[in-house]
Amino acid sequence: MKKTQRIAVGGLLTAFAAVMIILAGVVPSGTFTFPAAAGIIIGILSFTAGKSYAWASFFIVALLSFVICPNKEAALCFTLFLGFYPLAKDIFEKVRLKIVQYALKLILFNTSAVTIYFLLLFVFSMPEDSFEFFGINVPGIFLIMLNFVFLLYDLAITMFLLVYKEKINKFVTKINKRY
């Protein structure tokens, strides 16, 4: 792919990821789903245009998310985990032992989740009762449940990028060769 094409694809996918973050502020139930989708777009950009374009896109969308997204929780989740995880996933998967891979991934996830929790409480002044379930404050139980959701998210990224590489990218490459 030519450099101008990489720049164009990078710009389009960056804009698409930014729109996803904005939607997280508009759709109430999109606090986690839209930033996760934006992170997958960053992963696609990494495969299509290269890691440097993907990292640049991540930083641009992270900055824009705090400026234009009214949902600061979604912006924080994107910036501190969901946005860069598809890029970090590639690094972790170079480790040969699967148990070490998953240990590193879970350490990163739990560190990010706890950081997000404390930032939401103490910097963004989110009420502590936001983490209550039937009147019981359960951030620890919530974190355990989120670990299982994270493992599903990791699997979903793997499956989606595999389908993208084998099906969608071949189709896009054919079209690209025509022009």
URNOR-V939502 format. One record per residue. N is the residue number from 0. SS is DSSP state (@ for helix, = for strand, . for the rest). PSI is psi in whole degrees, -180 to 180 (* if undefined). NEAR is the number of other ideal C-beta (glycine too) atoms within 12 Angstrom. Layout:
BEGIN
n->{N | N}
ss->{SS | SS}
psi->{PSI | PSI}
near->{NEAR | NEAR}
END
This chain:
BEGIN
n->{0 | 1 | 2 | 3 | 4 | 5 | 6 | 7 | 8 | 9 | 10 | 11 | 12 | 13 | 14 | 15 | 16 | 17 | 18 | 19 | 20 | 21 | 22 | 23 | 24 | 25 | 26 | 27 | 28 | 29 | 30 | 31 | 32 | 33 | 34 | 35 | 36 | 37 | 38 | 39 | 40 | 41 | 42 | 43 | 44 | 45 | 46 | 47 | 48 | 49 | 50 | 51 | 52 | 53 | 54 | 55 | 56 | 57 | 58 | 59 | 60 | 61 | 62 | 63 | 64 | 65 | 66 | 67 | 68 | 69 | 70 | 71 | 72 | 73 | 74 | 75 | 76 | 77 | 78 | 79 | 80 | 81 | 82 | 83 | 84 | 85 | 86 | 87 | 88 | 89 | 90 | 91 | 92 | 93 | 94 | 95 | 96 | 97 | 98 | 99 | 100 | 101 | 102 | 103 | 104 | 105 | 106 | 107 | 108 | 109 | 110 | 111 | 112 | 113 | 114 | 115 | 116 | 117 | 118 | 119 | 120 | 121 | 122 | 123 | 124 | 125 | 126 | 127 | 128 | 129 | 130 | 131 | 132 | 133 | 134 | 135 | 136 | 137 | 138 | 139 | 140 | 141 | 142 | 143 | 144 | 145 | 146 | 147 | 148 | 149 | 150 | 151 | 152 | 153 | 154 | 155 | 156 | 157 | 158 | 159 | 160 | 161 | 162 | 163 | 164 | 165 | 166 | 167 | 168 | 169 | 170 | 171 | 172 | 173 | 174 | 175 | 176 | 177 | 178}
ss->{. | . | @ | @ | @ | @ | @ | @ | @ | @ | @ | @ | @ | @ | @ | @ | @ | @ | @ | @ | @ | @ | @ | @ | @ | @ | . | @ | @ | @ | . | . | @ | @ | @ | @ | @ | @ | @ | @ | @ | @ | @ | @ | @ | @ | @ | @ | . | . | @ | @ | @ | @ | @ | @ | @ | @ | @ | @ | @ | @ | @ | @ | @ | @ | @ | @ | . | . | . | @ | @ | @ | @ | @ | @ | @ | @ | @ | @ | @ | . | . | @ | @ | @ | @ | @ | @ | @ | @ | . | . | . | . | . | @ | @ | @ | @ | @ | @ | @ | @ | @ | @ | @ | @ | @ | @ | @ | @ | @ | @ | @ | @ | @ | @ | @ | @ | @ | . | . | . | . | . | @ | @ | @ | @ | = | = | . | . | = | = | . | @ | @ | @ | @ | @ | @ | @ | @ | @ | @ | @ | @ | @ | @ | @ | @ | @ | @ | @ | @ | @ | @ | @ | @ | @ | @ | @ | @ | @ | @ | @ | @ | @ | @ | @ | @ | @ | @ | @ | @ | .}
psi->{135 | 160 | -40 | -37 | -39 | -41 | -43 | -46 | -41 | -44 | -43 | -46 | -32 | -44 | -41 | -41 | -39 | -39 | -39 | -41 | -40 | -41 | -30 | -29 | -19 | -42 | 116 | -35 | 6 | 15 | -36 | -32 | -43 | -42 | -34 | -42 | -39 | -37 | -38 | -36 | -39 | -38 | -40 | -42 | -38 | -42 | -39 | -50 | -20 | 160 | -36 | -39 | -39 | -43 | -40 | -43 | -44 | -48 | -38 | -47 | -38 | -44 | -47 | -34 | -36 | -24 | -45 | -12 | 124 | -21 | 95 | -25 | -43 | -41 | -41 | -43 | -40 | -48 | -40 | -7 | -61 | -29 | -40 | -8 | -42 | -28 | -40 | -31 | -42 | -39 | -46 | -34 | -1 | -16 | 132 | -42 | 122 | -38 | -37 | -40 | -53 | -33 | -45 | -43 | -44 | -35 | -46 | -46 | -49 | -38 | -45 | -43 | -44 | -40 | -45 | -43 | -51 | -35 | -41 | -40 | -48 | -24 | -47 | 4 | 43 | 135 | 141 | -24 | -4 | -21 | 24 | 149 | 114 | 39 | 2 | 127 | 115 | 49 | -32 | -46 | -39 | -40 | -40 | -44 | -39 | -29 | -40 | -39 | -40 | -44 | -36 | -40 | -42 | -45 | -41 | -41 | -45 | -47 | -44 | -46 | -31 | -46 | -41 | -48 | -40 | -31 | -61 | -45 | -37 | -41 | -45 | -38 | -40 | -46 | -41 | -35 | -27 | -30 | *}
near->{21 | 12 | 13 | 12 | 21 | 26 | 21 | 20 | 29 | 33 | 21 | 22 | 35 | 36 | 21 | 24 | 44 | 36 | 26 | 37 | 49 | 28 | 28 | 37 | 28 | 18 | 21 | 15 | 13 | 26 | 30 | 30 | 25 | 36 | 45 | 34 | 34 | 46 | 46 | 37 | 40 | 46 | 41 | 34 | 41 | 37 | 33 | 31 | 32 | 22 | 23 | 17 | 31 | 37 | 26 | 26 | 42 | 39 | 23 | 29 | 43 | 33 | 21 | 26 | 38 | 29 | 17 | 22 | 34 | 20 | 31 | 27 | 34 | 42 | 37 | 33 | 42 | 49 | 33 | 33 | 38 | 48 | 45 | 35 | 40 | 41 | 34 | 33 | 35 | 24 | 18 | 28 | 22 | 12 | 17 | 9 | 12 | 13 | 12 | 15 | 23 | 21 | 15 | 23 | 32 | 24 | 18 | 27 | 34 | 22 | 19 | 30 | 32 | 22 | 21 | 35 | 30 | 19 | 23 | 27 | 21 | 12 | 16 | 20 | 12 | 22 | 11 | 15 | 14 | 18 | 24 | 15 | 14 | 8 | 8 | 12 | 17 | 19 | 25 | 17 | 16 | 21 | 23 | 17 | 16 | 28 | 24 | 16 | 20 | 30 | 19 | 16 | 30 | 34 | 17 | 23 | 34 | 24 | 17 | 26 | 30 | 16 | 18 | 25 | 20 | 14 | 15 | 18 | 23 | 14 | 15 | 23 | 19 | 12 | 12 | 17 | 12 | 8 | 12}
END
